[in-house]
Amino acid sequence: MRQPPRHRRGRDPRGAAVKPADHVTALVQRLLDGVAEIGADPPGITRDAYGRGENAAHALIAEAGQALGMVASTDAGANLTLRWAARDPQAAPILIGSHLDSVVQGGNFDGAAGVIAGLGAVAALQAAGIAPRRDIEVLALRCEEAVWFGLGLIGSRCLLARLPEGALDLRHARSGLSLAESIAACGGNPARLREAAPLRDPGAIGAYLELHIEQAPQLIEAGAPLAVCLANPGNLRHPFIRITGEDAHTGLPHRFRRDAALAGADLSLALEQLWLAEEAAGRPMAVTIGRFHTPAARHSLTAVSGQFELSLDLRGYGAAHLQALEAELGRIVAEVAARRGVTIALGERSAASPGLMDPGLIAGLAAAAARGGVAAPHLNSPGSHDANNFAASGVPTGMLLIRNQNGSHNPHEAMDTPDLMAGIAVLAEWIATERA
């Protein structure tokens, strides 16, 4: 295992910005290519949580971190931590993290770029001979994507005791194993998680930083390689909304129908009207209907369907706003059900708190970007991330968003490595000059 070089104690924050050397860019590109090869699933990328894809990516990242002299460990949630010991072991550490799982046939960069950026920042600091005062820990957090269990941000939920009741009994969409069984199979300890106590004291964490590809084309529009994030939305999710009406012949007059499919359409359009009204009032949010169908086994051209299912993801940037949106959802559901003569069961519910970034970190990251001559507008992220759980737990939290042409959760994610390297340079510069 290669030992890190000798380090200076740091430098005056007015000095020249940290510039990652060519070998750091080569390391970052090798790791990006490596996780792409692991997840190759044409036409996209699949790294299944707690499965072969995520496990192999964890092994690749662990090996790269250990080659930088970092110490690897696995916690009770099977999250990977790579620690670089610094000058003051008593100082609260800086955590840099994201995830390595993907959605099914998604893109390569959602999550993985952030984990790799943490290693890139460490490598850049080592190459510059700069030792930060605090320990630096790079985290590969498990199962951020909700596709696998119907619940997202699982690794950070485990770390910070934010798993909802019953979560460990949820079943994996592909393996069928429970979350508890999946965690145990990857070296975690579900019994410890059932104690519902944080694996790390949030008050003993100096800061949590996350780099993530942007999931909207705002940076393409702005012509900037990265942005300093202001906030991530929280979400309210109902993965299995079930509408029950009455099966009938297609010739049945309208006044007799209890059409579940049209009730689903009404519900969706009413939610879109809510979205447009909230946006017009200056309250940003989002509505997503991911599943929308009659029962596949009973699809018919000549029958009115008495059953319909859909999923719902509501997003907002404040806890009070999300609470108000949930009340509006209830009102809309009651109105549609009464008008269409159906019952609407919202079913299972999960929620994630909004993630408001720390003002000091926003200012510090912006200053680090400015010292490096990097244009970095301030933007909200449209996505919820593991950073939400850290922010909601009281950990000072900051994020950088990296330019990405085609959104995420699709095979066409289009982050350019030079843009990621710009983000790594800003992150390393902030670490080199932070004094808290």
Secondary structure, 3 states (H helix, E strand, C coil): CCCCCCCECCCCCCCCCCCCCHHHHHHHHHHHHHHHHHHEECCEECCCCCCHHHHHHHHHHHHHHHHCCCEEEECCCCCEEEEECCCCCCCCCEEEEEECCCCCCECCCCCHHHHHHHHHHHHHHHHCCECCCCCEEEEEECCCCCCCCCCCCHHHHHHCCCCCCCHHHCECCCCCCEHHHHHHHCCCCHHHHCCCCCCCCHHHCCEEEEEEECCCCHHHHHCCCEEEECEECEEEEEEEEEEECCCEECCCCHHHCCCHHHHHHHHHHHHHHHHHHHHHCCCCEEEECCCEECCHHHCCCCEECCEEEEEEEEEECCHHHHHHHHHHHHHHHHHHHHHHCCEEECCCCEEECCEECCHHHHHHHHHHHHHCCCCCCEECCCCCCHHHHHHHCCCCEEEEEECCCCCCCCCCCCCCHHHHHHHHHHHHHHHHHCCC
